[in-house]
């Protein structure tokens, strides 16, 4: 498995662990009400599970599975950029939602996530070929 896929999948598992931890804290707090401030983690919980876990896992597997040209995957710099943008966007979006920061920070996080998908697509598009070509 390529190193970039390993990074994506390891990070997806970290986001899964963080998302489940936040969810467990929210569930425990719902039953006992020991820390009302924990409800601020709700949006980070959703962000980590939906975007962090699923997107990292999907992009890591796609990078590994898409066909290669001879023995090379091509220029991998856009995929490294996608990894950095996706993690930066996740952190900006979850922090902005959890800490009630400016909506511009949330927008910047979402734009970084979109740019990450675009950078990954820039790399992956030439690797997608019809059958028999």
Order of alpha helices (4+ residues) and beta strands (2+ residues): alpha-alpha-alpha-alpha-alpha
